[in-house]
Amino acid sequence: MAAMETKIPPSIAYTGRVRVKVTSILFLAMMCLTGIGLAISDLSKNLIFLGQGLCAPNSKLLESMVGFHGNKGR
């Protein structure tokens, strides 16, 4: 192990590997977050339609939180 460490500085090799891992993990995380965000936006619209039927007093609160105004636009 000592002979290998003298040939290649381990810090340079280690930071290179970590940089590649971190960039790939960040890329995957961004892809997952965009997918989750799209799914949540679709789910929130459906939940507000359900919320208007189930708990009418809370529908205004849901609309103000999400910014989506149920059936009013249609």
C-alpha positions in Angstrom: 0.0 0.0 0.0 2.8 2.4 0.8 4.4 1.9 -2.6 1.1 2.7 -4.4 0.6 5.9 -2.3 4.1 7.2 -3.3 3.4 6.7 -7.0 -0.1 8.4 -7.2 -1.0 11.0 -4.5 -4.0 9.4 -2.9 -5.7 12.7 -2.3 -5.9 13.5 -6.0 -7.3 10.1 -6.9 -9.7 10.2 -4.0 -11.1 13.6 -4.8 -11.5 12.7 -8.5 -13.5 9.6 -7.6 -15.6 11.5 -5.1 -16.3 14.3 -7.6 -17.6 11.8 -10.2 -19.8 10.1 -7.6 -21.2 13.3 -6.2 -22.0 14.7 -9.7 -23.8 11.4 -10.7 -25.7 11.3 -7.4 -26.7 14.9 -7.8 -27.9 14.3 -11.4 -30.0 11.3 -10.3 -31.4 13.3 -7.3 -32.4 16.1 -9.7 -34.1 13.7 -12.0 -36.0 12.0 -9.1 -37.0 15.4 -7.7 -38.5 16.6 -11.0 -40.4 13.4 -11.3 -41.6 13.6 -7.8 -42.6 17.2 -8.2 -44.7 16.5 -11.3 -46.4 13.6 -9.5 -47.1 15.8 -6.5 -48.6 18.6 -8.7 -51.0 16.1 -10.3 -51.9 14.5 -7.0 -52.5 17.9 -5.4 -55.0 18.8 -8.1 -56.9 15.5 -7.5 -56.7 15.9 -3.8 -58.3 19.4 -4.0 -61.2 17.9 -6.1 -61.6 15.3 -3.4 -61.3 17.9 -0.6 -64.1 20.0 -2.0 -66.4 17.1 -1.8 -65.2 15.7 1.6 -64.5 18.8 3.7 -66.1 21.9 2.2 -64.8 24.4 4.8 -61.2 23.4 4.1 -61.3 23.6 0.4 -60.6 27.4 0.4 -57.6 26.7 2.6 -56.3 24.1 0.2 -56.9 26.4 -2.8 -55.0 29.2 -1.1 -52.1 26.9 -0.2 -51.7 25.2 -3.6 -52.8 28.1 -5.7 -55.1 25.9 -7.8 -58.8 26.9 -8.0 -60.8 23.7 -8.4 -63.7 23.9 -10.8 -64.0 27.7 -10.9 -61.9 28.0 -14.1 -64.0 25.5 -16.0 
